[in-house]
Amino acid sequence: MDRRDALKRMGLGLAAVAMAGIAPRTHAAILKDRAKDKKRLVFYFTATGNSLFVARQFSDNPLSIPQEVKKGSQVFEADEIGFVFPDYASAAPVIVQEFLAKNTFKASYLFAIVTFGNASVMVAEWVRDYAKEKGVNFNYINSILMVDNYLPVFDMNEQMKIDKHVDESLAKLLEDVGAQKNYVQAADLGFFNQDMLKGMQDQHFSMTADRLLELKKDRCVECMTCEKVCPHKNFSLGNDGLQFAGKCEYCLACVHACPQKALTLKSNWPGAPGERNPEARYRNPNVSLMDIIKSNRQ
Ligand SMILES: Cc1cc2nc3c(=O)[nH]c(=O)nc-3n(C[C@H](O)[C@H](O)[C@H](O)COP(=O)(O)O)c2cc1C
């Protein structure tokens, strides 16, 4: 068959597809179909929905880490196992660290996607090294830029205006994982150095609810949304109204979800972060409050 005949046949093929009302399949759709033949487990942790939104692109039924940790030590087996979680000071949240350390993951392809808001610095290498120490050897670790929910530094109203090209980045990540690419994003320290990061991580990893949070009592209506979204059940109702105490993930789920904006970050002790804009809060627009509650409620 010469080139002209081949083109003619291709044209007839496309015309037949168009007449039958069938859209030509995209590369992404083909990769998704191929992935269906495999068993893929995806675990996620989220405070404001970014990581849940991303996890849902990789699995129809991603599993919440705060729900899984309640079940104790488990052995998970699949063709592919993935993890999606936020970057906290260029490291994984403590609850994710513990989940990786205390369970067994058996899969020929292990991947992690870290959602971040401003600078992922060396998070992929950090996750690789931490997980390796715990016996989990990742094939692929990459990050995706989204709204930065870190209230000490960012005003959510400003963050939500920025186009962070999430769709384009997601398409690339889906393609990489669909093709079982081997890759770990290289560190880019920029203005940071290892000591600075270590200092920030130590502060994050040792946070407690009473050190971090302040309640505007006149605003609180005791709806207990904070308690429902907290992965550590740090909130309760006492004689004196809402109370909080305990080891804190520093995820800010409670602060972002409070419908009264009654929770804020303390700024009255050395190192207390304070807030950029206490009246601006965030939740990923594709994720509901009920989704966050189902993910984190203890
Ligand atoms: C305690 C804390 C620390 C964070 N540290 C970083 C950071 O070092 N770099 C960064 O780019 N984003 C950082 N972020 C932003 C989050 O990683 C980002 O907004 C993420 O997408 C939130 O995911 P989620 O909506 O699933 O909770 C931090 C957020 C919090 C709450």
The ligand as a Tripos MOL2 file, in Angstrom:
@<TRIPOS>MOLECULE
LIG
   31    33     1     0     0
SMALL
NO_CHARGES

@<TRIPOS>ATOM
      1 C1          2.1690   22.5730   58.3140 C.3       1 LIG1
      2 C2          2.2630   22.7990   56.8350 C.ar      1 LIG1
      3 C3          3.4960   22.8940   56.2210 C.ar      1 LIG1
      4 C4          3.5920   23.0890   54.8450 C.ar      1 LIG1
      5 N1          4.8390   23.1530   54.2690 N.ar      1 LIG1
      6 C5          4.9400   23.3590   52.9570 C.ar      1 LIG1
      7 C6          6.2220   23.4510   52.3390 C.ar      1 LIG1
      8 O1          7.2700   23.3110   52.9860 O.2       1 LIG1
      9 N2          6.2670   23.7110   51.0120 N.ar      1 LIG1
     10 C7          5.1440   23.8870   50.2680 C.ar      1 LIG1
     11 O2          5.2550   24.1360   49.0860 O.2       1 LIG1
     12 N3          3.9090   23.7630   50.7930 N.ar      1 LIG1
     13 C8          3.7870   23.5160   52.1310 C.ar      1 LIG1
     14 N4          2.5320   23.4180   52.6990 N.ar      1 LIG1
     15 C9          1.3370   23.5100   51.8390 C.3       1 LIG1
     16 C10         0.6820   22.1640   51.5430 C.3       1 LIG1
     17 O3          1.6470   21.1660   51.3020 O.3       1 LIG1
     18 C11        -0.2730   22.2290   50.3240 C.3       1 LIG1
     19 O4         -1.1350   23.2960   50.3890 O.3       1 LIG1
     20 C12        -1.0260   20.9150   50.1510 C.3       1 LIG1
     21 O5         -1.4890   20.8150   48.8300 O.3       1 LIG1
     22 C13        -2.2070   20.7690   51.0860 C.3       1 LIG1
     23 O6         -2.7930   19.5100   50.8430 O.3       1 LIG1
     24 P1         -4.2160   19.0790   51.3870 P.3       1 LIG1
     25 O7         -5.2350   20.0620   50.8250 O.co2     1 LIG1
     26 O8         -4.4140   17.7120   50.8580 O.co2     1 LIG1
     27 O9         -4.1720   19.1150   52.8640 O.co2     1 LIG1
     28 C14         2.4180   23.2100   54.0610 C.ar      1 LIG1
     29 C15         1.1760   23.1420   54.6960 C.ar      1 LIG1
     30 C16         1.0750   22.9530   56.0640 C.ar      1 LIG1
     31 C17        -0.2700   22.8760   56.7230 C.3       1 LIG1
@<TRIPOS>BOND
     1     1     2 1
     2     2     3 ar
     3     2    30 ar
     4     3     4 ar
     5     4     5 ar
     6     4    28 ar
     7     5     6 ar
     8     6     7 ar
     9     6    13 1
    10     7     8 2
    11     7     9 ar
    12     9    10 ar
    13    10    11 2
    14    10    12 ar
    15    12    13 ar
    16    13    14 ar
    17    14    15 1
    18    14    28 ar
    19    15    16 1
    20    16    17 1
    21    16    18 1
    22    18    19 1
    23    18    20 1
    24    20    21 1
    25    20    22 1
    26    22    23 1
    27    23    24 1
    28    24    25 2
    29    24    26 1
    30    24    27 1
    31    28    29 ar
    32    29    30 ar
    33    30    31 1
@<TRIPOS>SUBSTRUCTURE
     1 LIG1         1 GROUP 0 **** ****
